[in-house]
Amino acid sequence: MAKVVPFKAVKPTRDKVSLVASRSYQSYTQAEREARLDYNPFSFLHIVNPGYKYAKEISGEARYQLVKNRYLEFKEDGIFVQDKKPSFYIYKIVDRDNQEFNGIVAAASVEDYLNDVIKKHEDTITTRETVFKDYLKTVGFNAEPVLLTYPDNSEISTITNKIQEQRAEFEFTTTYRDTHYLWQIDNEAHVKTITAAFAKMETLYIADGHHRSSSSNLLCKDLKAENKNHQGNETYNFFMSFLIPESELKIHEFNRLVKDLNGFTKEEFLIKLDAIYRIENRGIMPYKPSKPHHFSMYLDGEFYSLYLRKTNYRFKTSLDELDAQLLYQTILKPILGIYDLRNDNRIDYLSGKKEIVNLKSKIDSGEFKVGFGMVPATIEQMKKIADDGLKMPPKSTYIEPKLRSGVTIYEF
């Protein structure tokens, strides 16, 4: 049974939240980051990029300590204030396409993560886990929640819908034209009902944030070992999560871009493909597949449709049926010679949220030789693969929503 609990969030003041909130550090170009750092003294980017103050790149433990210093300065200056009561937080996003996402920011249990109550579908990289664990241990807070999903629940939605009839504590629109809302739930009866509703759930699933949750597990191990009076209810036994109903999760595909044909000519490559796929030349008009196990391919100025010859391929596991895995097993590895999807610099990924013409442009520029498109995975596929204890290839899904950093902060 899932253990999801309220916590005392550290939040920006109402008048400054729109200035504080930021996208993930990596999502900005250098010019965008510098503009925000130069002209917005309240941006959360000042905390995660503390060396900018000294016009110097700082890394490792020295950077972590400066991050902590900047964070404490924001608290000392009254930009951040911690809530007095443990609470749940309703976070709502309405994006520029009028898609709406509603979820609850709460603390999820590390023990549930270890016991597979919280299920995973993606492998993690040990070095990344350790680096982020060390970062968390030094700075003492986390500002980016793990995205968890759960089956739609009427008890929870009744409460959240009712509370959203009130004025939001936070309401701000970003330059991306996404509008963000936050409501605090500190009513004891509501907190009890929500906690009990999650406790009835056998399983939660990580949708996004496998490294963050794994690092939180490592942090818990460290701090537990160092605490002679460990009780099990300390804040390090939990990690901040954004829990969203399955019906509101939006999954996009990641398309694949490859820099060369592994020594094959175009004609030789097509002949190799023909053994596994029915191939149709679609010409210059952009083409996107509409069914599982169908792919689009852009090569030498033309689009192709690839339909799997099912008589030549057998699905043995739930993972085998995933299109990202199918493409890897039938084309990327055996024909194009790409074995390591994480580290081979011959392959890159493009979010399916972007138009197919973006893939075309990257290939027409000469940066890549061939590109592949696919349909998105479904939530049912993601859950089945996690239930079976299997792991998806990297960049199998691009999942929305994406929350802003610095709106709710969890301290250890």
Backbone torsions as a table, in degrees:
resi	resn	phi	psi	omega
1	MET	NA	137.0	-172.3
2	ALA	-76.4	134.9	176.2
3	LYS	-105.7	108.2	179.2
4	VAL	-125.2	124.5	-171.5
5	VAL	-127.6	157.3	174.2
6	PRO	-75.4	164.7	177.5
7	PHE	-150.5	165.8	179.6
8	LYS	-90.6	94.8	-177.7
9	ALA	-71.1	145.8	166.1
10	VAL	-93.9	126.9	-174.2
11	LYS	-134.1	155.1	171.1
12	PRO	-67.6	157.8	173.1
13	THR	-69.1	156.1	-173.9
14	ARG	-55.8	-37.6	-175.3
15	ASP	-76.1	-13.0	-175.2
16	LYS	-118.1	-4.2	-173.4
17	VAL	-58.2	-38.6	-178.5
18	SER	-67.0	-26.6	178.5
19	LEU	-83.2	-31.8	-177.9
20	VAL	-75.7	-46.9	-171.0
21	ALA	-57.8	136.6	179.9
22	SER	-139.9	160.4	169.8
23	ARG	-74.1	175.6	176.3
24	SER	-62.4	146.9	-174.7
25	TYR	-55.0	-41.2	-174.8
26	GLN	-70.9	-19.2	-175.3
27	SER	-79.0	-10.9	178.7
28	TYR	-90.9	145.4	167.6
29	THR	-74.9	164.6	179.6
30	GLN	-59.1	-40.6	-179.8
31	ALA	-64.7	-40.4	179.0
32	GLU	-64.7	-44.5	179.4
33	ARG	-60.5	-46.4	-177.5
34	GLU	-63.8	-37.8	178.9
35	ALA	-62.8	-43.8	-179.7
36	ARG	-69.1	-38.9	179.6
37	LEU	-70.3	-33.3	-179.9
38	ASP	-73.2	-37.5	-168.4
39	TYR	-115.5	-1.6	178.6
40	ASN	-130.3	97.1	-177.1
41	PRO	-70.4	-11.4	-177.5
42	PHE	-98.4	-4.1	-176.5
43	SER	-61.6	139.1	175.5
44	PHE	-60.9	-18.9	177.0
45	LEU	-60.4	-27.4	177.2
46	HIS	-65.2	-29.1	179.3
47	ILE	-76.6	-47.3	-174.8
48	VAL	-82.1	-11.5	176.5
49	ASN	-126.9	63.5	-171.5
50	PRO	-69.1	-21.0	-178.9
51	GLY	-69.3	-15.9	-178.8
52	TYR	-61.1	-31.1	179.4
53	LYS	-59.8	-30.0	-178.2
54	TYR	-108.5	11.2	-178.9
55	ALA	52.1	44.1	-175.8
56	LYS	-144.9	137.9	174.1
57	GLU	-77.8	123.9	-179.4
58	ILE	-124.7	137.3	-176.8
59	SER	-133.8	171.6	175.0
60	GLY	68.0	-151.8	-175.5
61	GLU	-60.3	-33.8	178.9
62	ALA	-62.8	-40.9	177.6
63	ARG	-66.8	-42.9	-178.7
64	TYR	-58.5	-41.3	-178.5
65	GLN	-67.1	-37.5	177.6
66	LEU	-68.8	-35.3	174.4
67	VAL	-58.6	-46.3	178.3
68	LYS	-60.7	-41.8	179.7
69	ASN	-62.0	-45.7	179.8
70	ARG	-62.2	-40.9	-180.0
71	TYR	-61.8	-45.9	179.4
72	LEU	-63.7	-34.9	176.6
73	GLU	-63.4	-40.7	177.5
74	PHE	-62.1	-37.5	177.9
75	LYS	-70.7	-43.5	179.7
76	GLU	-61.9	-33.8	-179.5
77	ASP	-84.2	1.7	177.1
78	GLY	78.1	12.5	177.2
79	ILE	-75.5	-37.3	174.9
80	PHE	-109.8	138.4	177.9
81	VAL	-136.4	136.0	179.7
82	GLN	-90.3	137.7	176.8
83	ASP	-66.3	150.8	-176.3
84	LYS	-86.4	-24.3	-177.6
85	LYS	-117.7	141.0	172.0
86	PRO	-58.4	132.8	-172.7
87	SER	-142.8	158.7	161.7
88	PHE	-96.1	160.6	-178.0
89	TYR	-134.9	121.9	174.8
90	ILE	-82.1	124.7	178.3
91	TYR	-117.7	123.9	-179.2
92	LYS	-123.7	137.3	176.1
93	ILE	-126.3	131.8	169.8
94	VAL	-118.0	113.2	-174.2
95	ASP	-86.9	177.7	-174.7
96	ARG	-64.4	-19.7	177.0
97	ASP	-93.7	9.6	179.3
98	ASN	68.1	19.2	170.0
99	GLN	-75.7	139.3	-176.8
100	GLU	-118.1	134.9	178.5
101	PHE	-127.3	129.1	178.6
102	ASN	-126.7	130.7	178.6
103	GLY	-154.7	-178.6	-178.2
104	ILE	-121.0	127.5	172.3
105	VAL	-87.2	125.0	-176.1
106	ALA	-153.8	-178.3	177.3
107	ALA	-106.2	123.1	178.0
108	ALA	-99.7	157.4	-169.9
109	SER	-87.8	131.0	172.9
110	VAL	-63.4	-37.5	178.1
111	GLU	-59.7	-40.1	176.7
112	ASP	-63.8	-36.4	176.8
113	TYR	-62.6	-44.9	-178.7
114	LEU	-67.6	-36.1	-175.6
115	ASN	-90.3	8.1	176.3
116	ASP	66.6	20.5	166.4
117	VAL	-70.2	-37.0	169.6
118	ILE	-95.7	114.1	-171.9
119	LYS	-98.9	149.3	-176.0
120	LYS	-115.9	151.4	176.2
121	HIS	-127.3	7.0	-174.5
122	GLU	-136.9	140.1	174.8
123	ASP	-73.9	155.0	176.1
124	THR	-117.4	162.5	-179.9
125	ILE	-102.9	123.1	-172.2
126	THR	-56.5	-41.9	-177.7
127	THR	-64.4	-39.5	178.5
128	ARG	-65.8	-40.1	177.5
129	GLU	-58.7	-47.8	-176.0
130	THR	-67.5	-42.3	179.1
131	VAL	-60.2	-45.7	-177.6
132	PHE	-71.3	-33.2	175.5
133	LYS	-61.6	-45.7	179.3
134	ASP	-62.1	-39.1	177.5
135	TYR	-60.9	-50.3	-179.0
136	LEU	-60.7	-39.6	-177.1
137	LYS	-64.0	-36.1	-179.8
138	THR	-78.9	-46.2	-172.7
139	VAL	-78.5	-29.9	175.6
140	GLY	80.4	15.2	178.6
141	PHE	-154.0	162.9	173.4
142	ASN	-134.0	131.8	-175.7
143	ALA	-112.8	-0.2	-178.9
144	GLU	-123.8	109.0	-177.7
145	PRO	-72.0	151.7	170.3
146	VAL	-75.5	136.9	179.3
147	LEU	-88.2	114.3	177.4
148	LEU	-113.5	149.8	177.5
149	THR	-125.5	150.2	-177.1
150	TYR	-142.4	158.5	178.2
151	PRO	-62.1	141.2	179.3
152	ASP	-50.8	137.2	-172.9
153	ASN	-134.6	122.2	-174.4
154	SER	-69.7	-34.2	179.7
155	GLU	-62.7	-44.5	-179.7
156	ILE	-69.2	-45.9	-176.9
157	SER	-65.2	-32.7	177.6
158	THR	-61.2	-43.6	179.5
159	ILE	-69.0	-47.7	-176.0
160	THR	-65.8	-38.0	177.8
161	ASN	-64.3	-40.3	180.0
162	LYS	-65.4	-44.8	-178.5
163	ILE	-65.8	-33.0	-179.7
164	GLN	-71.1	-6.2	172.3
165	GLU	-73.9	-18.7	178.2
166	GLN	-86.4	165.9	176.6
167	ARG	-67.0	134.8	179.7
168	ALA	-69.6	146.9	173.9
169	GLU	-65.7	-42.5	176.3
170	PHE	-119.2	141.6	170.4
171	GLU	-153.0	115.7	179.8
172	PHE	-150.6	151.2	179.5
173	THR	-114.0	136.0	-177.8
174	THR	-90.7	171.8	176.3
175	THR	-67.9	-14.7	173.3
176	TYR	-80.2	-4.3	-178.3
177	ARG	70.2	25.9	169.7
178	ASP	-94.0	136.1	178.5
179	THR	-106.2	129.8	-176.4
180	HIS	-112.8	139.2	179.3
181	TYR	-130.8	147.5	176.0
182	LEU	-140.8	131.5	173.3
183	TRP	-121.6	138.9	176.5
184	GLN	-92.5	135.7	175.4
185	ILE	-113.3	101.4	178.4
186	ASP	-120.1	1.1	175.3
187	ASN	-64.4	124.9	-171.9
188	GLU	-61.2	-37.4	179.7
189	ALA	-66.4	-41.9	178.5
190	HIS	-66.5	-41.8	178.8
191	VAL	-61.1	-43.3	-179.8
192	LYS	-64.0	-42.3	-179.2
193	THR	-65.3	-43.6	-179.5
194	ILE	-66.3	-43.4	178.6
195	THR	-59.9	-43.5	-179.6
196	ALA	-67.2	-36.9	179.9
197	ALA	-64.0	-42.6	177.2
198	PHE	-67.5	-34.7	-178.8
199	ALA	-64.5	-22.9	178.3
200	LYS	-80.0	-12.2	-176.9
201	MET	-85.3	130.6	-179.5
202	GLU	-75.2	-30.1	-171.6
203	THR	-145.9	141.7	165.5
204	LEU	-118.5	155.7	-177.7
205	TYR	-124.0	135.9	172.8
206	ILE	-74.3	121.5	174.8
207	ALA	-92.9	-39.1	179.4
208	ASP	-154.5	136.0	178.3
209	GLY	113.8	34.1	180.0
210	HIS	-62.0	-39.8	179.9
211	HIS	-70.3	-36.9	179.1
212	ARG	-64.7	-42.8	-179.7
213	SER	-69.7	-40.3	178.5
214	SER	-64.2	-40.8	178.5
215	SER	-65.3	-36.3	177.3
216	SER	-64.7	-35.2	175.2
217	ASN	-63.5	-45.2	178.1
218	LEU	-63.6	-39.4	178.2
219	LEU	-61.6	-44.2	179.5
220	CYS	-59.3	-42.7	178.9
221	LYS	-60.1	-45.4	-179.4
222	ASP	-62.6	-51.0	-174.4
223	LEU	-70.5	-32.4	175.8
224	LYS	-63.9	-43.5	-179.7
225	ALA	-65.4	-30.3	-177.5
226	GLU	-85.5	-13.8	-175.3
227	ASN	-102.3	104.1	-178.7
228	LYS	-66.4	-21.2	-178.4
229	ASN	-107.1	30.1	-178.6
230	HIS	-55.5	131.6	-178.9
231	GLN	-112.9	-25.7	-177.9
232	GLY	104.0	-11.3	178.7
233	ASN	-108.9	7.3	177.4
234	GLU	-64.5	155.1	-175.3
235	THR	-62.4	-26.0	-180.0
236	TYR	-71.1	-9.6	175.6
237	ASN	-79.9	1.2	-177.4
238	PHE	-136.0	164.7	174.4
239	PHE	-138.6	144.4	-177.0
240	MET	-65.8	133.4	-177.3
241	SER	-137.1	153.7	170.9
242	PHE	-112.1	111.1	-175.1
243	LEU	-99.8	122.9	-173.1
244	ILE	-128.3	138.8	178.0
245	PRO	-60.8	147.4	-178.2
246	GLU	-56.3	-34.8	-176.0
247	SER	-68.5	-17.5	-177.3
248	GLU	-102.7	-1.6	177.9
249	LEU	-77.9	135.9	178.9
250	LYS	-115.7	119.9	-178.1
251	ILE	-110.8	125.1	173.3
252	HIS	-109.7	159.8	175.1
253	GLU	-85.0	164.4	166.1
254	PHE	-111.6	120.0	176.2
255	ASN	-81.3	156.6	-175.7
256	ARG	-108.8	138.4	176.7
257	LEU	-123.8	131.4	-177.0
258	VAL	-125.1	139.2	-170.2
259	LYS	-80.3	-20.5	-179.1
260	ASP	-154.2	174.3	-178.6
261	LEU	-101.5	23.3	175.7
262	ASN	58.7	37.2	176.6
263	GLY	89.1	-6.8	179.5
264	PHE	-84.3	149.4	167.0
265	THR	-75.1	167.7	177.9
266	LYS	-57.0	-45.2	-177.1
267	GLU	-66.2	-42.2	179.2
268	GLU	-64.0	-39.6	179.2
269	PHE	-63.1	-44.4	-180.0
270	LEU	-64.6	-36.9	178.1
271	ILE	-64.9	-40.4	176.4
272	LYS	-60.4	-44.6	-179.9
273	LEU	-63.2	-35.5	-174.4
274	ASP	-61.8	-22.6	179.1
275	ALA	-70.0	-23.1	-174.2
276	ILE	-116.0	-27.2	-175.1
277	TYR	-128.3	146.1	164.8
278	ARG	-78.5	126.9	-173.2
279	ILE	-113.3	132.7	174.6
280	GLU	-130.8	127.9	177.2
281	ASN	-76.5	119.5	-178.0
282	ARG	-98.2	0.5	177.2
283	GLY	78.3	-151.7	-172.6
284	ILE	-89.4	-10.3	-178.8
285	MET	-76.6	132.4	179.7
286	PRO	-55.4	137.7	-178.5
287	TYR	-130.6	133.7	174.5
288	LYS	-123.5	138.5	178.0
289	PRO	-69.4	156.5	-178.5
290	SER	-122.9	-3.3	-177.1
291	LYS	-133.6	154.1	172.8
292	PRO	-60.5	146.6	177.8
293	HIS	70.6	12.3	168.7
294	HIS	-111.7	138.4	-179.5
295	PHE	-127.5	153.0	166.5
296	SER	-101.0	150.4	177.1
297	MET	-137.8	136.3	175.5
298	TYR	-117.6	121.9	-174.8
299	LEU	-148.6	126.8	173.4
300	ASP	54.4	44.3	173.6
301	GLY	81.7	7.1	-178.2
302	GLU	-135.5	149.0	175.8
303	PHE	-94.8	145.7	176.9
304	TYR	-131.0	149.0	167.6
305	SER	-102.1	138.5	178.7
306	LEU	-120.1	116.9	178.0
307	TYR	-110.3	123.5	-177.4
308	LEU	-60.3	132.3	172.0
309	ARG	-82.9	96.9	-170.9
310	LYS	-68.8	-18.6	177.1
311	THR	-68.7	-20.5	-178.0
312	ASN	-102.5	3.5	-175.3
313	TYR	-141.1	134.1	-178.9
314	ARG	-117.4	133.3	176.3
315	PHE	-90.5	118.1	-178.1
316	LYS	-102.7	-26.8	-178.6
317	THR	-135.1	170.0	176.2
318	SER	-63.1	-31.7	178.6
319	LEU	-66.8	-37.4	-179.1
320	ASP	-58.9	-29.0	-176.7
321	GLU	-83.0	-9.5	178.7
322	LEU	-73.6	129.2	-174.5
323	ASP	-62.0	-35.7	178.3
324	ALA	-62.8	-37.9	177.7
325	GLN	-73.0	-39.6	179.2
326	LEU	-61.2	-44.2	178.6
327	LEU	-62.4	-39.7	178.5
328	TYR	-64.7	-46.0	-175.1
329	GLN	-72.9	-26.8	-174.2
330	THR	-104.9	-23.6	-175.7
331	ILE	-127.6	-56.5	-170.9
332	LEU	-62.2	-46.4	-177.7
333	LYS	-80.8	-55.3	-171.9
334	PRO	-75.5	-28.2	-175.8
335	ILE	-103.8	-47.4	-175.8
336	LEU	-91.3	-5.2	173.4
337	GLY	69.7	28.3	178.3
338	ILE	-101.2	107.7	-176.2
339	TYR	-99.5	-37.0	-175.9
340	ASP	-106.2	99.4	-175.3
341	LEU	-70.2	-20.0	-179.8
342	ARG	-83.9	-36.6	-166.5
343	ASN	-116.5	-9.8	179.1
344	ASP	-73.4	118.9	-176.5
345	ASN	-78.3	3.4	176.2
346	ARG	-83.0	-11.2	-178.1
347	ILE	-120.5	144.6	175.2
348	ASP	-140.1	171.5	-171.8
349	TYR	-130.6	145.3	-179.2
350	LEU	-132.9	123.1	-178.6
351	SER	-56.8	134.0	177.2
352	GLY	-68.8	-7.2	175.0
353	LYS	-68.1	-25.6	177.6
354	LYS	-82.1	152.8	-178.1
355	GLU	-65.3	154.1	-179.4
356	ILE	-62.7	-22.1	178.8
357	VAL	-67.4	-22.6	175.6
358	ASN	-66.0	-38.9	175.6
359	LEU	-64.1	-45.0	179.0
360	LYS	-57.9	-44.3	-177.3
361	SER	-62.9	-40.3	-179.3
362	LYS	-65.9	-33.2	179.5
363	ILE	-79.9	-40.9	178.6
364	ASP	-62.2	-27.7	-179.8
365	SER	-72.4	-14.1	-177.8
366	GLY	92.2	-3.7	-179.9
367	GLU	-68.1	-33.8	178.9
368	PHE	-131.3	160.0	-177.7
369	LYS	-99.4	-38.4	-175.4
370	VAL	-145.1	148.8	178.5
371	GLY	-133.9	149.9	-179.4
372	PHE	-127.9	135.3	175.7
373	GLY	-116.7	156.4	-178.2
374	MET	-149.4	171.9	174.7
375	VAL	-84.3	155.3	-179.6
376	PRO	-67.8	152.7	169.2
377	ALA	-67.6	158.8	177.5
378	THR	-101.9	162.6	176.8
379	ILE	-63.2	-33.0	178.6
380	GLU	-64.9	-41.4	176.6
381	GLN	-62.7	-45.9	-178.7
382	MET	-59.6	-43.7	-179.6
383	LYS	-67.7	-42.1	-178.2
384	LYS	-64.4	-41.3	178.5
385	ILE	-64.1	-41.5	177.3
386	ALA	-66.2	-42.4	179.2
387	ASP	-61.5	-34.2	-178.9
388	ASP	-82.9	0.3	178.5
389	GLY	73.6	22.6	-179.3
390	LEU	-101.8	168.3	-177.4
391	LYS	-128.6	133.5	177.7
392	MET	-71.4	155.2	170.7
393	PRO	-63.1	156.7	176.4
394	PRO	-59.4	150.7	178.7
395	LYS	56.0	44.7	174.9
396	SER	-85.7	-27.8	-176.7
397	THR	-139.2	144.3	167.4
398	TYR	-115.2	113.8	-168.1
399	ILE	-111.7	136.6	172.2
400	GLU	-113.9	150.5	16.1
401	PRO	-88.1	164.2	172.0
402	LYS	-113.9	117.7	-178.7
403	LEU	-83.9	159.1	174.3
404	ARG	-83.4	143.8	175.9
405	SER	-78.0	144.6	173.1
406	GLY	92.2	0.7	-179.9
407	VAL	-83.4	-44.6	170.0
408	THR	-127.8	136.1	-177.7
409	ILE	-126.5	138.0	-177.8
410	TYR	-110.6	122.8	-179.5
411	GLU	-101.6	146.9	179.1
412	PHE	-98.5	NA	NA
